[in-house]
Amino acid sequence: MTDQHTLLRLLPKVDESLLGLRSAVSAEIPDLVLKLAVRSVVDAERNRILAGDTSCRELSVDEWQVRFERAVVRMQGPNLKRVINGSGVVIHTNLGRSLLPPSAVTALGQAAGHYSNLEFNLETGKRGSRYSLVEEIVCDISGAEAALVVNNNAAAVLLVLETLAADKEVIVSRGQLVEIGGSFRIPDVMAKSGANMVEVGATNRTHLNDYEQAITDETSLLLKVHTSNFRIIGFTSEVPASDLVTLARQRGLAVMEDLGSGSLIDLSPYGLPKEPTVQEIVRAGVDVVTFSGDKLLGGPQAGIIVGRKKIIDRIKRNPLNRALRIDKFTLAALETILRSYYDFDTALREVPTLRLLVQTQDEIRRRARRLLRRLGGQLMGCCELGQQATMSRVGGGAMPEHGLPSWAVTLVPGSMTLAQLERGLRALDLPIVGRIENEALLLDMRTVLDQELAELAAGLVTVFGGDEGDSA
Ligand SMILES: *Cc1c(COP(=O)(O)O)cnc(C)c1O
């Protein structure tokens, strides 16, 4: 084995490597890209040598060249890539949460490539408001008096608190001081908004009189937060929104609810847990409600604020609103998604997030069978293929403890370890994300689209056929 010092000395010189690479690739590829590619390959190898990786060895000029060319190809591809989601998590925050239907993608493309009436009133010929384009639809569907849309739900919560409660007290239950996805914590957002948080109750139980006793002259808001990604079970008690509303009315305060996922449709007839819908919360009299655009709603990233007109008008006038506003692409996609909610059956059929959630196990099982049929004997000898019942997840912090009966294709590789298989699938041009469970790699077919079956099969064949190679 060659020693570390020799290996380091043998690393190619960037300038020399560049000459060879330049003559091997298209003249259209900029010099800078080649230089960065060479440098990244050499640096990566140096780091491996320094880390004592025993697989490092002396490489021939040709072997280096192959690595450089692969790096060039990699650098020319986009960093944001499509992936096939075989994880079974429908609203997968790391994989981009909700998928837009073709109609919304078209609307988004139109808004992107053309001028539009984004802030131009076509009737009067004068300046218009970008929010008015979706505000009416949100109100029609939610039953709220007024609405406002911002960049995401975290922004919505910050904006509402800053408007209604800066330098004032906000009363919130201890059981609802949640952290969502690492960087969004209710107490931190509260602090940033300038509101003073007053915690009441115990972690598992909070009662109406806990709120009542905490009210002072400084109180401006009673806040309720959907605990989204966790559940306290057992001896628990939460105060219903309607009771908070009654209390707030008596004391001249406002009630805010951060719904998180915020569904517009009751999904319990489809085997999902009963969650309060946005409409129900609005009907209960909550003054201002916030929820995400790309969780259960199934739209683009956005934060939707609905509530009483007097309050929404104040929020609209907050200068912070300008900093948190949504762009025209989001507006275009959001409008299309919201329109489908005028008829719930249409929404369930057309909004991909909803469609993926309400699929039956039989439908998913048929998709698994179609994948297996497509693969036929192609993986024979290198992998044992099978299928089994599994549970998928809603994701997006919604209904954390609820599994959805699903169906998976299973792979038990013979020629490599499960970890290698998982890595190989991620390294494909069209990466495939599965999960390892019980000594097999599972592809949960709930989140694989019908039109992706051919690509999925091809990816699996590539991984075992090795023609993609390890692009280390
Ligand atoms: C997800 C979530 C948020 C953050 O929403 P984003 O749209 O991701 O910014 C805030 N509050 C609750 C309760 C949530 O579930």
The ligand as an SDF file (V2000), in Angstrom:
LIG
                    3D

 15 15  0  0  0  0  0  0  0  0999 V2000
  -45.5750   24.1450    9.8720 C   0  0  0  0  0  0  0  0  0  0  0  0
  -46.0120   25.0510   10.9330 C   0  0  0  0  0  0  0  0  0  0  0  0
  -45.5620   26.3910   10.9790 C   0  0  0  0  0  0  0  0  0  0  0  0
  -44.6110   26.9250    9.9620 C   0  0  0  0  0  0  0  0  0  0  0  0
  -45.2180   26.9920    8.7040 O   0  0  0  0  0  0  0  0  0  0  0  0
  -44.3330   27.2160    7.3800 P   0  0  0  0  0  0  0  0  0  0  0  0
  -45.3390   27.3780    6.2970 O   0  0  0  0  0  0  0  0  0  0  0  0
  -43.4640   26.0180    7.2460 O   0  0  0  0  0  0  0  0  0  0  0  0
  -43.5450   28.4600    7.6110 O   0  0  0  0  0  0  0  0  0  0  0  0
  -46.0190   27.1920   11.9910 C   0  0  0  0  0  0  0  0  0  0  0  0
  -46.8570   26.7340   12.9350 N   0  0  0  0  0  0  0  0  0  0  0  0
  -47.3030   25.4660   12.9350 C   0  0  0  0  0  0  0  0  0  0  0  0
  -48.2250   25.0210   14.0220 C   0  0  0  0  0  0  0  0  0  0  0  0
  -46.9000   24.5780   11.9310 C   0  0  0  0  0  0  0  0  0  0  0  0
  -47.3380   23.3180   11.9200 O   0  0  0  0  0  0  0  0  0  0  0  0
  1  2  1  0
  2  3  1  0
  2 14  2  0
  3  4  1  0
  3 10  2  0
  4  5  1  0
  5  6  1  0
  6  7  2  0
  6  8  1  0
  6  9  1  0
 10 11  1  0
 11 12  2  0
 12 13  1  0
 12 14  1  0
 14 15  1  0
M  END
$$$$
